[in-house]
Amino acid sequence: MAARLAGKTTLVTGSAQGIGQAIAAHFESEGAEVWRGDLQPMDGERALHLDVSNEESWAKAIAEIKAGSGKLDILVNNAGIEWEKPLQDIPLGDWRKVMSVNVDGIFLGCRTAKPLMERRVEGRASVINISSVAGIVGFPDQVAYNTSKGAVRHLTKSLAVEWAAHGTPIRCNSIHPGCINTPMLAAAGEKWVAAGLIEGDSLMEAMGAMCPLNEVGDPSDIAWGAVYLASDEAKFVTGLELVIDGGFIAR
């Protein structure tokens, strides 16, 4: 079977660990040339120091990709942060920090990458924005995160419709992970336990119990969804919100 992403050039943000790391690895296994962007140090010739909340950092990253690969077929806006505090305990600066990474980062990424992504002879490029089930349903003590991921959900749909209306050859879709076994989930889970929001002998078992499938997901579950949306198999798919959550929001 031919590699599903052969010949495609990709940028994955937040790819030093967790979901971003899994997406980058799966894309490479499917034949893509992958650029990795993160604030954390990474090895490799296509590793970029990228602060997604910074306009100049984005401009530099896209310029490096243009000089090195000459094109960009797939952009995965995965970088994000989570904040677990009730509304009254959130300083305005912390609220704005979450928005700057989770929302501004995707706005800047799409705007900066668009001129390179739309320079194509055939086919459509693919933007994949990683949102969350928290962008569809609420969860206590993370109002900033919930709001930011809801914004990602609607930003994605807005760009899908706008780009299609202007004949821009870029598809735009969002993925909404549920409880996925990552360092971010583990850190959040510890705070939920401390606040009495979940309980159980094992942190992962307690979070898995919130899902009808009774387990947390693996980063590869999200990565395979991203492979589909990035591939030509999804050439007629735009504005989609792909929920991968073990049934979490079906209840």
C-alpha positions as CSV (number, residue, x, y, z in Angstrom):
1,M,0.0,0.0,0.0
2,A,1.3,3.4,-0.9
3,A,2.2,5.9,1.8
4,R,-0.9,8.1,2.4
5,L,1.1,11.4,2.8
6,A,3.9,10.7,0.3
7,G,5.4,13.9,-1.1
8,K,3.6,16.2,1.4
9,T,5.4,18.8,3.5
10,T,4.0,19.3,7.0
11,L,4.5,21.5,10.0
12,V,3.3,20.2,13.4
13,T,3.3,22.7,16.3
14,G,3.7,21.5,19.9
15,S,5.4,18.4,18.6
16,A,8.0,17.8,21.4
17,Q,5.6,15.6,23.3
18,G,2.1,14.1,23.6
19,I,-0.3,14.4,20.7
20,G,1.9,16.6,18.6
21,Q,4.8,14.1,18.9
22,A,2.5,11.3,17.9
23,I,1.1,13.2,14.9
24,A,4.6,14.0,13.6
25,A,5.7,10.4,13.9
26,H,2.6,9.1,12.2
27,F,3.0,11.6,9.4
28,E,6.6,10.5,8.8
29,S,5.6,6.9,8.8
30,E,3.1,7.8,6.0
31,G,5.8,9.4,3.9
32,A,5.5,13.1,4.8
33,E,8.4,15.5,5.2
34,V,7.8,16.8,8.7
35,W,8.9,20.1,10.3
36,R,8.5,20.1,14.0
37,G,7.8,23.3,15.9
38,D,8.0,23.8,19.7
39,L,9.3,26.0,22.5
40,Q,11.1,22.9,23.9
41,P,14.4,21.9,22.5
42,M,14.3,19.2,19.8
43,D,16.8,17.4,17.7
44,G,16.7,17.1,13.9
45,E,17.3,19.3,10.9
46,R,13.7,20.3,10.6
47,A,13.2,21.2,14.2
48,L,12.0,24.8,14.7
49,H,12.0,26.9,17.8
50,L,8.5,28.2,17.6
51,D,6.5,30.4,20.0
52,V,3.0,30.2,18.5
53,S,1.8,33.3,20.3
54,N,4.5,35.4,18.7
55,E,4.0,36.9,15.2
56,E,7.7,37.2,14.4
57,S,8.4,33.6,15.5
58,W,5.8,32.4,13.0
59,A,7.2,34.5,10.2
60,K,10.7,33.1,10.9
61,A,9.4,29.5,11.0
62,I,7.5,29.7,7.7
63,A,10.5,31.4,6.0
64,E,12.7,28.5,7.1
65,I,10.2,26.0,5.7
66,K,10.0,28.0,2.4
67,A,13.8,28.1,2.1
68,G,14.2,24.4,3.0
69,S,11.2,22.7,1.3
70,G,9.8,25.4,-1.0
71,K,6.2,24.4,0.0
72,L,3.8,23.5,2.8
73,D,1.0,21.1,2.2
74,I,-0.2,20.4,5.8
75,L,-0.3,22.6,8.9
76,V,-1.3,21.0,12.2
77,N,-1.9,23.6,14.9
78,N,-1.5,21.5,17.9
79,A,0.4,23.6,20.5
80,G,-1.7,24.5,23.5
81,I,-1.8,25.0,27.2
82,E,-4.4,24.1,29.9
83,W,-5.4,26.1,33.0
84,E,-7.4,24.5,35.8
85,K,-8.8,27.2,38.0
86,P,-12.4,28.4,38.8
87,L,-13.4,31.7,37.3
88,Q,-12.9,33.9,40.4
89,D,-9.3,32.6,40.7
90,I,-8.2,33.5,37.2
91,P,-6.1,36.6,36.9
92,L,-6.6,38.5,33.6
93,G,-3.0,37.9,32.7
94,D,-3.5,34.1,33.0
95,W,-6.7,34.3,30.9
96,R,-4.9,36.2,28.2
97,K,-2.0,33.8,28.3
98,V,-4.3,30.8,27.5
99,M,-5.9,32.8,24.7
100,S,-2.6,33.9,23.3
101,V,-1.4,30.3,22.9
102,N,-4.6,28.4,22.1
103,V,-6.4,31.0,20.0
104,D,-3.9,33.6,18.8
105,G,-1.4,30.8,18.0
106,I,-3.8,29.3,15.5
107,F,-4.9,32.6,14.0
108,L,-1.2,33.6,13.5
109,G,-0.3,30.1,12.1
110,C,-3.1,30.1,9.6
111,R,-2.5,33.7,8.5
112,T,1.2,33.3,8.2
113,A,1.2,29.9,6.5
114,K,-1.6,30.7,4.0
115,P,0.5,32.4,1.3
116,L,2.9,29.4,1.1
117,M,0.1,26.8,1.4
118,E,-2.1,28.2,-1.4
119,R,0.8,28.2,-3.9
120,R,-0.1,25.0,-5.6
121,V,-0.8,23.6,-9.1
122,E,-3.3,20.9,-8.1
123,G,-5.2,19.6,-5.0
124,R,-5.8,21.4,-1.8
125,A,-3.6,21.9,1.2
126,S,-4.9,20.9,4.7
127,V,-5.0,22.8,8.0
128,I,-5.8,20.7,11.0
129,N,-6.6,22.6,14.3
130,I,-6.5,20.6,17.5
131,S,-9.4,21.7,19.6
132,S,-10.9,19.5,22.4
133,V,-14.2,18.0,23.6
134,A,-13.9,21.0,26.0
135,G,-14.6,23.2,23.0
136,I,-18.0,21.4,22.6
137,V,-19.1,20.7,26.2
138,G,-18.1,22.4,29.5
139,F,-16.0,21.0,32.4
140,P,-15.6,22.7,35.8
141,D,-12.6,24.7,36.8
142,Q,-11.2,25.3,33.3
143,V,-13.3,28.1,31.9
144,A,-10.3,29.7,30.1
145,Y,-9.4,26.4,28.4
146,N,-13.0,25.6,27.5
147,T,-13.5,29.0,26.0
148,S,-10.3,28.9,24.0
149,K,-11.1,25.5,22.5
150,G,-14.6,26.7,21.6
151,A,-13.0,29.6,19.8
152,V,-10.7,27.1,17.9
153,R,-13.8,25.1,16.9
154,H,-15.5,28.2,15.4
155,L,-12.3,29.7,13.9
156,T,-11.9,26.4,12.0
157,K,-15.4,26.5,10.5
158,S,-15.1,30.2,9.7
159,L,-11.8,29.6,7.8
160,A,-13.2,26.6,6.0
161,V,-16.1,28.6,4.6
162,E,-14.0,31.8,3.9
163,W,-11.3,29.9,2.0
164,A,-13.9,28.0,0.0
165,A,-15.8,31.2,-0.8
166,H,-12.6,32.8,-2.2
167,G,-11.5,29.7,-4.1
168,T,-8.4,29.3,-1.8
169,P,-7.1,25.7,-2.2
170,I,-6.9,24.9,1.5
171,R,-9.2,22.7,3.6
172,C,-9.6,23.4,7.3
173,N,-10.8,20.9,9.9
174,S,-10.6,20.5,13.7
175,I,-10.0,17.5,15.9
176,H,-11.6,17.3,19.3
177,P,-9.7,14.8,21.6
178,G,-11.3,13.5,24.8
179,C,-9.2,12.1,27.6
180,I,-5.9,11.2,26.0
181,N,-2.9,9.8,27.9
182,T,-0.5,12.7,27.7
183,P,1.6,14.8,30.2
184,M,-1.0,17.6,29.9
185,L,-3.9,15.3,30.9
186,A,-1.9,13.8,33.8
187,A,-1.2,17.3,35.2
188,A,-4.8,18.4,34.8
189,G,-6.1,15.2,36.3
190,E,-4.1,15.7,39.5
191,K,-5.7,19.1,39.9
192,W,-9.2,17.7,39.3
193,V,-8.5,15.1,42.0
194,A,-7.3,17.8,44.4
195,A,-10.4,19.8,43.8
196,G,-12.7,16.8,44.3
197,L,-14.0,16.7,40.8
198,I,-13.0,13.1,40.1
199,E,-11.9,10.3,42.3
200,G,-10.4,6.8,42.1
201,D,-7.5,4.7,43.1
202,S,-5.7,5.3,39.7
203,L,-5.7,8.7,38.0
204,M,-6.0,7.3,34.5
205,E,-8.7,4.8,35.6
206,A,-10.7,7.7,37.2
207,M,-10.5,9.7,34.0
208,G,-11.2,6.6,31.8
209,A,-14.4,6.1,33.8
210,M,-15.8,9.3,32.4
211,C,-15.8,7.7,28.9
212,P,-18.3,5.1,27.8
213,L,-15.4,3.0,26.6
214,N,-14.1,3.1,30.1
215,E,-10.5,4.0,29.2
216,V,-8.4,7.0,28.2
217,G,-7.2,7.2,24.6
218,D,-3.7,7.0,23.2
219,P,-2.0,9.9,21.3
220,S,-2.0,7.5,18.3
221,D,-5.8,7.6,18.3
222,I,-5.6,11.3,17.5
223,A,-2.7,10.9,15.1
224,W,-4.6,8.5,12.9
225,G,-7.4,11.0,12.7
226,A,-5.0,13.7,11.6
227,V,-3.5,11.4,9.0
228,Y,-6.9,11.0,7.5
229,L,-7.7,14.7,7.4
230,A,-4.3,15.5,6.0
231,S,-4.5,12.9,3.2
232,D,-6.2,13.0,-0.2
233,E,-8.8,10.6,1.2
234,A,-10.3,13.7,2.8
235,K,-10.1,15.9,-0.3
236,F,-13.9,16.7,0.0
237,V,-13.8,17.3,3.8
238,T,-13.6,20.8,5.2
239,G,-15.2,22.5,8.2
240,L,-15.5,19.1,10.0
241,E,-15.1,18.7,13.7
242,L,-13.7,15.2,14.2
243,V,-14.4,14.0,17.8
244,I,-12.2,11.3,19.1
245,D,-13.2,10.8,22.7
246,G,-14.2,7.3,23.6
247,G,-17.9,8.4,23.6
248,F,-17.3,11.2,26.2
249,I,-19.7,13.7,24.7
250,A,-22.3,11.1,23.6
251,R,-23.7,10.8,27.1
